[in-house]
Amino acid sequence: MSKMGISTLQSYKGAQIFEALGLDEPVISRSFAGTASRIKGVGFDMIALDAFALHERAWPTRETVAVDGIPESGDYHWRNGAIPHINDPDGIANLQDAVRRKNDNAYEAYSRNAFEQIKSCTLRGMLEFDFSKGKSIPVDEVEPWTEICKRFCTGAMSYGSISMEAHSTLSIAMNRIGGKSNSGEGGEDPSRSVPKDNGDSLRSSIKQIASGRFGVTSYYLSDAEEIQIKMAQGAKPGEGGELP
């Protein structure tokens, strides 16, 4: 609910701005009428078994069973032996090793780990390409990478929510390939509009304006290829602090 920006339960009920994953048609028709459920899934019998299993953990029917509490399911945080996550400790460790030591073997291990985790965690990970039925097309019918990369954009992340190193690295990367980085609503230091000696630019092509939050100069506005204006917002994590 919070990721949809909905602040009250009342505004969520009946809105049908979501689809069901893993619920069969009898459950949908009775409890979520009109909701899309394209992959179908479990019925009331499996839902009931889940409820019984959780109840048994909390109130065992056999007095000899010791209960230390309901174990962590791993829904939100990775837990050993629990629900798999795309980002797991092995993958993160290999990625850090690859970046810090420029270790190609560690990067290959990270790549393999990510591939396997995506297969375990996502619907798209269960799909495979059938290359035997593929048809090649002339290369001159394919857009050159220079045109494709013009449509690449970073997400809006304010300086403060991420470090200056990360913020400027994203800008340099997008400017090198012809894409657009987003300043976020935290503004941008004018010095970043001055190209570096090697030609790299730290300037964000997309500038954000948050009403009533940050001072915006005429230079900041004129130095943008695209302007995004926020009309309202509940809270901001970053240098502005976290609001309730």
C-alpha positions as CSV (number, residue, x, y, z in Angstrom):
1,M,0.0,0.0,0.0
2,S,2.8,2.4,0.9
3,K,4.5,1.9,-2.4
4,M,1.4,2.9,-4.3
5,G,1.3,6.1,-2.3
6,I,-2.0,5.3,-0.7
7,S,-2.2,6.6,2.9
8,T,-5.6,5.3,4.1
9,L,-7.2,1.9,4.1
10,Q,-10.5,3.4,2.9
11,S,-8.9,4.7,-0.3
12,Y,-7.4,1.3,-1.0
13,K,-10.6,-0.8,-0.6
14,G,-12.2,-1.6,-3.9
15,A,-9.7,0.5,-5.9
16,Q,-8.5,-2.6,-7.9
17,I,-5.2,-1.0,-8.8
18,F,-3.4,-4.3,-8.3
19,E,-3.5,-7.9,-9.8
20,A,-3.4,-11.1,-7.9
21,L,-0.4,-13.5,-8.1
22,G,-1.0,-17.1,-7.2
23,L,-4.7,-17.1,-6.5
24,D,-7.2,-19.4,-8.3
25,E,-10.4,-18.3,-9.8
26,P,-12.8,-19.4,-7.0
27,V,-10.8,-17.2,-4.5
28,I,-10.8,-14.3,-6.9
29,S,-14.5,-14.5,-7.8
30,R,-15.6,-14.6,-4.1
31,S,-13.0,-12.3,-2.4
32,F,-11.5,-10.1,-5.1
33,A,-14.2,-9.9,-7.8
34,G,-13.0,-8.3,-11.0
35,T,-9.3,-8.5,-10.1
36,A,-6.9,-9.8,-12.7
37,S,-5.2,-13.1,-11.9
38,R,-3.4,-14.2,-15.0
39,I,-1.3,-17.1,-13.6
40,K,-4.0,-18.5,-11.4
41,G,-2.7,-20.6,-8.4
42,V,-3.9,-21.9,-5.1
43,G,-7.5,-22.3,-3.9
44,F,-9.2,-22.0,-0.6
45,D,-8.0,-25.5,0.4
46,M,-4.3,-24.5,0.2
47,I,-5.0,-21.2,2.0
48,A,-6.7,-23.2,4.8
49,L,-3.8,-25.5,5.1
50,D,-1.5,-22.5,5.5
51,A,-3.7,-21.1,8.2
52,F,-3.7,-24.5,10.0
53,A,0.1,-24.8,9.7
54,L,0.6,-21.3,11.3
55,H,-1.9,-22.0,14.0
56,E,-0.2,-25.3,14.8
57,R,3.1,-23.6,15.2
58,A,1.6,-21.1,17.7
59,W,-0.6,-23.5,19.6
60,P,0.6,-27.1,19.1
61,T,-1.9,-29.8,19.7
62,R,0.7,-32.0,21.4
63,E,1.8,-30.7,24.8
64,T,5.3,-32.3,24.4
65,V,6.2,-30.0,21.5
66,A,8.3,-27.1,22.7
67,V,7.5,-23.8,20.9
68,D,10.2,-21.1,20.8
69,G,8.1,-18.8,18.7
70,I,7.1,-18.7,15.0
71,P,10.3,-18.7,12.9
72,E,11.2,-15.9,10.6
73,S,9.7,-16.7,7.2
74,G,12.2,-14.6,5.2
75,D,9.5,-12.6,3.4
76,Y,11.2,-9.3,3.9
77,H,14.8,-10.1,4.9
78,W,17.0,-12.9,3.7
79,R,17.1,-15.8,6.2
80,N,19.1,-19.0,5.7
81,G,16.8,-21.8,4.7
82,A,13.8,-19.5,4.2
83,I,12.2,-17.9,1.2
84,P,14.8,-17.1,-1.5
85,H,15.6,-13.5,-2.5
86,I,17.3,-12.2,-5.7
87,N,19.9,-10.5,-3.6
88,D,21.4,-13.0,-1.2
89,P,24.7,-12.9,0.8
90,D,26.7,-15.0,-1.6
91,G,25.8,-12.7,-4.5
92,I,26.5,-9.5,-2.6
93,A,29.9,-10.8,-1.4
94,N,30.9,-11.8,-4.9
95,L,29.8,-8.4,-6.3
96,Q,31.8,-6.5,-3.6
97,D,34.8,-8.6,-4.3
98,A,34.5,-8.0,-8.0
99,V,34.3,-4.2,-7.6
100,R,36.9,-3.8,-4.9
101,R,39.6,-6.0,-6.4
102,K,38.5,-5.9,-10.1
103,N,38.1,-9.7,-9.8
104,D,36.7,-11.2,-13.0
105,N,36.1,-14.6,-11.4
106,A,34.1,-13.0,-8.6
107,Y,32.0,-11.2,-11.1
108,E,31.3,-14.4,-13.0
109,A,30.2,-16.0,-9.8
110,Y,28.0,-13.0,-9.0
111,S,26.4,-13.3,-12.5
112,R,25.7,-17.0,-12.1
113,N,24.2,-16.4,-8.7
114,A,21.9,-13.6,-9.9
115,F,20.8,-15.9,-12.8
116,E,19.9,-18.7,-10.5
117,Q,18.2,-16.4,-7.9
118,I,16.0,-14.8,-10.6
119,K,14.9,-18.3,-11.7
120,S,13.9,-19.0,-8.1
121,C,12.2,-15.7,-7.4
122,T,10.5,-14.3,-10.5
123,L,8.0,-15.4,-13.1
124,R,10.3,-14.1,-15.9
125,G,13.0,-16.3,-14.5
126,M,10.9,-19.4,-15.4
127,L,10.9,-18.4,-19.1
128,E,13.5,-19.5,-21.6
129,F,14.2,-18.4,-25.2
130,D,13.7,-21.0,-27.9
131,F,16.6,-20.0,-30.1
132,S,15.8,-22.9,-32.5
133,K,12.8,-21.1,-33.8
134,G,14.4,-17.7,-33.9
135,K,14.7,-15.7,-37.2
136,S,17.6,-13.4,-37.8
137,I,17.0,-9.9,-39.2
138,P,19.4,-7.7,-41.1
139,V,21.6,-5.6,-38.8
140,D,20.7,-2.4,-40.7
141,E,17.1,-2.8,-39.5
142,V,18.3,-2.6,-35.9
143,E,18.7,0.8,-34.2
144,P,22.3,1.7,-33.4
145,W,23.2,1.7,-29.7
146,T,23.6,5.4,-29.9
147,E,19.9,5.8,-30.6
148,I,18.8,3.2,-28.1
149,C,20.8,4.7,-25.2
150,K,19.1,8.1,-25.7
151,R,16.0,6.6,-24.1
152,F,18.0,5.4,-21.0
153,C,17.2,7.4,-17.8
154,T,18.2,6.9,-14.1
155,G,15.7,7.1,-11.3
156,A,15.3,10.3,-9.4
157,M,17.6,10.1,-6.4
158,S,18.5,13.2,-4.5
159,Y,22.0,13.9,-3.3
160,G,21.7,13.0,0.4
161,S,19.6,9.9,-0.2
162,I,22.8,8.6,-2.0
163,S,26.4,9.8,-1.8
164,M,27.9,12.4,-4.0
165,E,30.2,9.7,-5.5
166,A,27.2,7.6,-6.5
167,H,25.1,10.6,-7.7
168,S,27.8,12.0,-9.9
169,T,28.9,8.5,-11.3
170,L,25.3,8.0,-12.5
171,S,25.5,11.4,-14.3
172,I,28.8,10.6,-15.9
173,A,27.6,7.2,-17.1
174,M,24.4,8.6,-18.7
175,N,26.2,11.5,-20.3
176,R,28.8,9.2,-21.8
177,I,26.2,7.1,-23.5
178,G,23.8,9.9,-24.4
179,G,21.1,9.1,-21.8
180,K,19.7,11.2,-19.0
181,S,20.4,11.2,-15.3
182,N,17.9,12.8,-12.8
183,S,19.0,15.3,-10.2
184,G,16.2,14.3,-7.8
185,E,14.5,17.1,-5.9
186,G,17.6,17.9,-3.8
187,G,18.9,20.3,-6.4
188,E,22.4,20.3,-8.0
189,D,25.5,22.2,-7.4
190,P,26.3,24.6,-10.4
191,S,29.9,23.4,-10.5
192,R,28.6,20.1,-11.8
193,S,27.7,21.9,-15.1
194,V,31.4,22.5,-15.8
195,P,32.9,19.7,-17.9
196,K,35.9,17.9,-16.4
197,D,39.3,18.0,-18.1
198,N,38.7,14.6,-19.7
199,G,35.4,15.7,-21.1
200,D,33.2,14.0,-18.6
201,S,30.1,15.9,-17.4
202,L,28.5,15.5,-14.0
203,R,25.5,17.5,-15.0
204,S,22.0,15.9,-14.7
205,S,19.9,16.4,-17.8
206,I,16.6,16.0,-15.9
207,K,16.1,18.5,-13.0
208,Q,13.4,18.1,-10.4
209,I,11.5,20.9,-8.6
210,A,9.7,20.1,-5.3
211,S,7.2,22.7,-4.4
212,G,7.9,24.5,-1.1
213,R,11.0,22.4,-0.3
214,F,14.1,23.5,-2.0
215,G,15.3,26.8,-3.5
216,V,15.5,26.6,-7.3
217,T,17.5,29.1,-9.2
218,S,17.0,30.4,-12.8
219,Y,20.3,28.8,-13.7
220,Y,19.2,25.4,-12.3
221,L,16.1,25.6,-14.5
222,S,17.8,26.8,-17.7
223,D,20.5,24.0,-17.4
224,A,17.9,21.2,-17.8
225,E,16.8,19.3,-20.9
226,E,13.7,18.1,-19.0
227,I,12.0,19.5,-15.9
228,Q,9.9,17.5,-13.5
229,I,7.7,19.4,-11.0
230,K,6.4,17.7,-7.9
231,M,3.1,19.1,-6.7
232,A,2.7,17.1,-3.5
233,Q,4.6,14.6,-1.5
234,G,4.2,12.8,1.9
235,A,7.8,12.4,3.0
236,K,11.4,12.6,1.8
237,P,14.3,10.3,2.9
238,G,17.5,12.2,2.5
239,E,19.3,15.3,3.8
240,G,15.9,16.8,4.6
241,G,15.3,14.2,7.2
242,E,12.5,11.7,7.5
243,L,9.0,12.9,8.1
244,P,6.3,10.8,9.7
